[in-house]
């Protein structure tokens, strides 16, 4: 990362830190929870549903808080403290998962940790405008996801080895998993320190006499602005639909894999492979964005996910899950990174947190919709495949709305060029 500025490197490093928690959420935590739930006499279908509901509750909470937090963070001197607060809530919540508690208390702690994690990302994503320039956003955003994928493998591999060889070193699997949660928490905090030390808010709104009141006023102003700017609204709507499938696949992959008979070891190793493969593809798409328009690459990713989800409908063998993991790795980082940088370019820079609060609402609302759909349809039908089928439709709708958003934005840019 020698060609990047120090602040760009520090920003990228936070993805390395928080991605360790993301890795746990998509691998060890749901497997651990399902094993705990099974011990408590809960069926596989119900435990999958309860896990989906926990994910949904956490997304609803942060979706409600998002706009208020975002507009407040745009105030001079507020972004870093709010970012720090939510980062610590997530990291300490992660460590608290190691406590020996009943399954329902475990889910409650998980919700708190997930809220902290998701809340920190509102401010982190909005920092992109402060740490780099428009022409570098696609690459820097992609580098964040790329190094997050490969960097998270370090604590995850340590945790995985600890869990797999717990018996040989004389500890229980539950104790090994608890230590893994603490290791991840420590990694998250340690890797974030450079950003906390060096970040300075470049774009901001001056602090008024009543920052909280002003925050609520700006929320309504932002809503009006989004409605007025068709291209922003259409992008957010498209983002809601296609990121729904992405987040649902990330959050429910291991639960779905267990339901169709994939072993815990195969699940963990396949998802570790996902992180490794995702690293070069995230970097590749970031560099490719210099030659190919950002929006074309996003469309390619959505089409790729449609094919992946259709393939998942017939998945019932370990090698198929491994193949699915590799395919997901190709598109997972790029679609998130390029969406983040695309949005950063079309919004006012001094109101980046405000707009990213709404960006987060649409993203988290999508996650709520996807995980809830999977949870409800799994319980009603007794199979996870019905819920997965619904996700295909969300991707298709998202693709066509995104095309309309790009067309609207191009029209605005042409009019601006002509007026000059």
Secondary structure, 3 states (H helix, E strand, C coil): CCCCCHHHHHHHHHHHHHHHHHHHHHCHHHHHHHHHHHHCCCCHHHHHHHHHHHHHHHHHHHHHHHHHHHHHHCECCCHHHHHHHHHHHHHHHHHHCCCCCCHHHHHHHHHHHHHHHHHHHHHHHHCHHHHCCHHHHHHHHHHHHHHHHHHHHHHHHHHHHHHHCCCCCCCCHHHHHHHHHHHHHHHHHHHHHHHHHHCCCCCCECCCCCHHHHHHHHHHHHHHHHHHCHHHHHHHHHHHHHHHHHHHHHHHHHHHHHHCCCCHHHHHHHHHHHHHHHHHHHHHHHHHCCCCCHHHHHHHHHHHHHHHHHHHCCCCCHHHHHHHHHHHHHHHHHHHHHHHHHHHHHCCHHHHHHHHHHHHHHHHHHHHHHHHHHHHHHHHHCCCHHHHHHHHHHHHHHHHHHHHHHHHHHHHHHHHHHHC
